[in-house]
Amino acid sequence: MVWILVLAGILVYVALLFFSSPLLLLAGYLAALFVLAAVFLIYRRFCVDCGVEVPISVTDEGKDVSLQIHIKNKSPLTCGRIRLCLVVCNAFYGKKRRIWLKASDIMPGQNRLLYILRLPGAGCYDICVKGMHIYDLTGLAWIRKKVNRSARVQVLPDIQPVSVRLTEPVRSFFGDAEVYDEDRAGQDTDEVFQIRSFRPGDRLQSIHWKLSAKMDDLMVKEYSLPKACPVVLFLDAQRGGTGQSGQRYLRLAAGLSFSLMDAGCPHYAAWYDGRTQGITRARVDDEESYYSFISSYLVERGAGQAIPLEELYREKYRGEFYLHGLRLTGKAELYKDGEWLLSAAEKTSGPEREGLEIVV
């Protein structure tokens, strides 16, 4: 819209320079047009508002994301043309990109517009409508309106399958834990697994004497078996690594955790939380806890520099013992107990990926 005022100023200058009344009259018309357009656009700016919504907030990598833009037009007049400025931010890597969307023929009342977005790989994306350009009837003049409406969508990484072979020490690992096995009894006296009738071979110390007197039969207490985690998966990705290497890292991190869980190995996934400036972890022992871990991890802000994850973990969780520590770096390199296993980047694509095997 400023160009109208600039053109009117140029005409006034030329008209005064050459003493031209027609040019001066034309400049007056342009000035009047500027005033009318400004009033009209200010009114339209007041009447138009918008919001954003993602109907399906979780999707898989490689799939399109449906985005709904809600535009409310409180004016009785149809709004001819609008441009929307979207800022899409990957919360995991902190990278942003700007997208411009077009809308036209915005009728009075509520309008719902559907757009399809292809997001670049896995991650947690904040989609924010930062502003609108609202045009007049001619489509030549426009006014800007700031908007701050946002929605979030999580794109889960493809699971890179990894062959996991468990050794006997891992299978029979015993330690303190807050989670207990629902199918097997153990020796943890802090939790009772079940109470049953006495069988030959049961220890006398396990007899529940009060309940036995009430039931007029010998009853035995079986204690619970803690489901301790013999493996800790350290996710050591620095903030800022994007592109193919970043996506390869996320796929392999998801594949390692899922494969350990699928092999029957409960484990902790541990990483550095840039918001709390400390170590955080998630226990994974079934599909529900796996997806909970992935959802939590994708919204984290990675460290800006190298962090000694294992040292910080031992310092925070003192007294907890684990057999093996797997560390996955942002370059998709895998280490087991400090020993380099392989460059996972060379084994996570193409027909060679099936050769990736871990023995814990």
N, C-alpha and C positions, 0 to 999 in steps of 0.2 A: 504493500500500500504506500510505502514511502516514495516509490517511483512517481506516483501522481503528483505529490508535493514537489519533488525535484523537477519534474517536467514543467509544472506551473511556474516555479522560480526561474527556470531558464527562459520561458516565454516572456515573463515580466521583464527580465534583463534585456532580452532582444527588443521587446516593444519599446522600452525606454531608450534604448540605444538608437533605434531607427524611427522613433516617434510614430509607431504603428498602432493605431487604435484597434484594428481587428485582432492583432496578436495579444493586445492587452485584454480584450474581451474574452478571447479563448482562454487566457490564463485565469480569468475570473471564473469561467465555467469549470475549469479543472480544479480550482480551489473549492468551488461549491461541491463538485463531485467528491473531492477528498473528504469534506466534512460529512456529506451524506453517507459515504462508504464507511467512515470511521464510526458514525452513530449506529449504522446497521450492524457492523461487525462486533461492536461492543455489546449490543443487544443480543446478538447470536452467541457470543462468547458466554454471556450470563445464562443463556437458555440450554446450552449443550453441555453434557457431562458424560463420562464413560467409566466403565470398569472392565476387569478381565477375569476370566475363569477358565480353569482346565478341568473338564468333566472327569477325566480319568487321570488321577495324579501320579500313578505308577505305571510304567510301561517298560518294555524290553528294548535293549539296544538295537538300533536299525529300524525301528518302527516310527511312523509319523505320529506327531502329537497334535490332537485337535485342540484348537484354541478358540474360545468364545469371547468376543468383545461385545459388551453391553453398552449401547449408546442411548442416552435419554435425551429426547428433544422436547423441551417444555414450550417451545414456540409453536403457534398454529401453522407456521410456514415450513415447507420442506427445506431441509438443509442439503444443498446440492453436492458439496464436496468437502471431505475432511481427510487429512493425513495424520496418522498416528505414529508416534515415535516409541518403539519398544526397545528396551534394554534387556538383553538376555545374559545372565551372569551364571557361570558355573561355580557353585559355592565351594566345590572341592579344590579347584585350582585357582579360583579368584579371577578368572578371565571373563571379560565382557565383550559383547558385540552389539552393535546398533542395527535395528531393522525398522524400515519404514513400511507401513501398511496404508492402503488407500481404501476409502469408503465413500460411497455416493448415494444420493437419493435417500437421505435419512428422514424418515417420515415422523410426524408428531407422535409423541409417546415413546414407548420402549421399543428399541430395535436390537435384535440379536444377530451378530455377524459371525460367521464361521471361517476360520483360517486354519490351514494345515502348515505345521512347522516341521522341518527335519533338523533335529538337534545333532550336533557333531559328537557322537559317542556317548558313553556312560557318564553319569554324574547327577548331581542335584542342581536343578536350574531354577533360578528365580527370574520370572518373566514379569517385567514391570512396565506399565504404560507411563512414560515420563511426561508426555505432553501431546498436544494436538495443534495442528494448523487448520484453522477454520476459514474457509474461503467465502467470498461474496458471490452474488449471482453470476457475475461475469467470469469468475474463476481466476481473475488477474490479481485481486487484492486479497490478503489474508491477515489474520491476527492469531497470535500464539496464546495458548492457554496451558498453564502448568497442571499436570495431573500426577498423582502418585498412587496408582492402584497396582497391586501385584498379586501374583499367584505362583505356586511352586509345583514342580513336577520332578519326579525321580525317574531316571533312566537307568535300569539295572544292567550291569555289565553281563555279557555272555560268559557263561561258566566254562572256563578252560579245563577240561578233564585232566586229572593227574592220577597216575597209578600210585596207590599208597599201600605199602606192606607193613603190617604191624608186627613187632617182635613180642616175645612173651613178656619181658619186663613191662612193656607198655600195656599189654592186655591185662596184666594182673597188678597194675599200679595201684597202690593204696596210699591215701593221704587225707588230710583234712579237707572238707568241702561243705558247702551249705546245701548242696543238692544230694539226694539219696536215691539209690537204685530202687525202682518200683517192683522189680522182679526177683531180686536176689537178696538174701540176708547177709549180714556182716557181723563185725565185732565192735561197732561204735555204740557204746553204752549211752550216748547222748540222745539217741533216737530209737524208738521201738518199731521194729518192722512188722511183727505180728505176734499174736498170742495163740498158741495151739495146744493140743493135748500132748502129754508126755509120751516120748517114744524111747525104746531101748537104745542106750548109748548117749542120751542127753545128760549133760552135766547137772549135778544137784544145785549148783550155784545159779542156774538159769530158771529154777522153779519159781513161779509166782505164788507164794504161800497164801496170801490173803485171798486171791481169786480162787485158788485151789480149794480152800476151806468153804468158800461160798458155793462153788460148783460141785463140791463133793467129788472132785476128780483132780488129778495132778495136771496143772497147766504150766506151760513153759513159755518164757519170753524169748523171742528172737530179735536180735538187734539189727539195726540198719547197716547198709553198706554205702559209705560215702562215694559219690562219683567224682573223684578227684581228676584233675586235668594233668595228664603226663606231658603234654606238649603246649608250648606257647608260641603263637605265630606273631612275630614282630613285623609290623608294616611300617617300613622306614622310607616313606616317600616324602620328598621335600616339595613345598609349595612352589608352583610355577611350572612343573614339568607337564607339558601338554602334548598334543599331537599323537602320532602313532605309539611312541614310547609310553606316554601316559595311559593310553587306552590298553596297551599290552599289559602294563602293570596292574590295572584294575581287573582285567580278565583273569590274570594269573592269581591275584589275591583272592578273588572270588572262587576260582577253581581249587586252590589249595585248601581253603576253609571247607568248601563243600565236600571235597574228596576225603579229607580227614573225618568229617562228620559221617559221610557215607560208609567209611570203613569201620565205624564204631569207635572212633577215637575222640572223646570229648576234649576240647582244647579252649584256650583263651586266645582271642585276637587282641593284640595290644598295639596302641599307636599313640603318637603325641598329639594332644589337643591344643591347637594354637589359641583357642579362646580362653581356656583355663590355665594355659602355660604349664601343663603337666601331663602325666601318663594317664590314659584311660583304657579300659578293656571291656570286652564283651565275651561272655561264655557261649560257646556253640556246641550243642550236642544233639540237635534235631533240626528239622527244616524250619520250624517256626523261629527258633533262636538264630538260625543262619540268616534268614531274611531280616530279622530285627537288627542283627549286627551290620548287614550291608546298608540298611536304611540309615543307621546311625553314623556309619563311617563316611557315607557320601556327603554328609552335611558338615563334616569337620574341616577345619582349616589346618593344612599341614604346616610343618615347621619351615621357617625360612632358611635354615642352615642345618648342618649335620648335628644330630642329637644322639647321645649314647643311650639308646632305648633300653638295652638290657640292664645297664647299671641303674637307671632311674626306676626300672620295674622292680629290681631286687630291693632297692631302697624303700620304695613305697609299700611293697607287699612282703615285708620281712617275715620270716618264719614259714613262708610257703615254699614248697619244694616241687620242682618239675624235672622230668628226665631230659627232655630235648627242647632246645630253642631254635626255631626256624626264623630266619630273618630274610625278608624280601625287600630289596632296595628299589628305588624309583627307576633304576636302569634295568629292572627285571632280572637281577642277579640273585641267586638263592644261596643262602648259607645255612649250614646245620651245625649248631654248637660252635660257631666261629670258623668252621671249615667250609671253604668254598666248594659247593657241589657242582654247579654248572651255570653257564650263562643261559638263563631261561629264555632270553630273547632269541636264541638260535633254535629253540625247541618248541616254541609256542605258535608256530604257524606252519601250514602246509602238512604234508604227510609225515614229517618227522615228529610232530607233536606227541604221537603215541609213545615215543621213546622216553618220555619224561616220567621217571619213577623215583619214588622216595621211600626209603626204608627207615622207619622209626621204631 
